[in-house]
Amino acid sequence: MQGYENGFFLGGSLFDRVTTGMKTYQEEIFGPVLQVARARDFDEALALPSQHPMAMASPSSRATATRRANSPRG
């Protein structure tokens, strides 16, 4: 790539079918990266962020998010 002849450059990357056991899922990545972790159903998808090793959500905020997701208004 022009301007990086003597260095390293990696453009935007997409990782699909990432699982929770993968190092790329568990650790912080610096760069233009999008990861797709697939879920079997809505409940599993809703739980993924709060179960992440770097999750900052408290148990009460998880309960609130679950109530909101299950409410008729979404």
Steps between C-alpha positions, in 0.01 A plus 500: 500500500630838410660674796567175686780359284730459801240411760195292564141580424189286517173646381160437652436137590190290554508186713186289458383206711705613798441288811532602863801271542709677236784729606378763255164505687648506849767767453488861392590568138627839388418571140217504253357158586145369503428162656181303449407261781194302399232387745244220487215724615414845633564414865849371424576812294375725779723326754823521297600860586446464874695172509798646315827504702513881470132559576433796724130441552382440853248223578226761545567659159490154338162436663373836373622423148326162511173654618517761223574239234208287615253788524239545224663828395851343473 
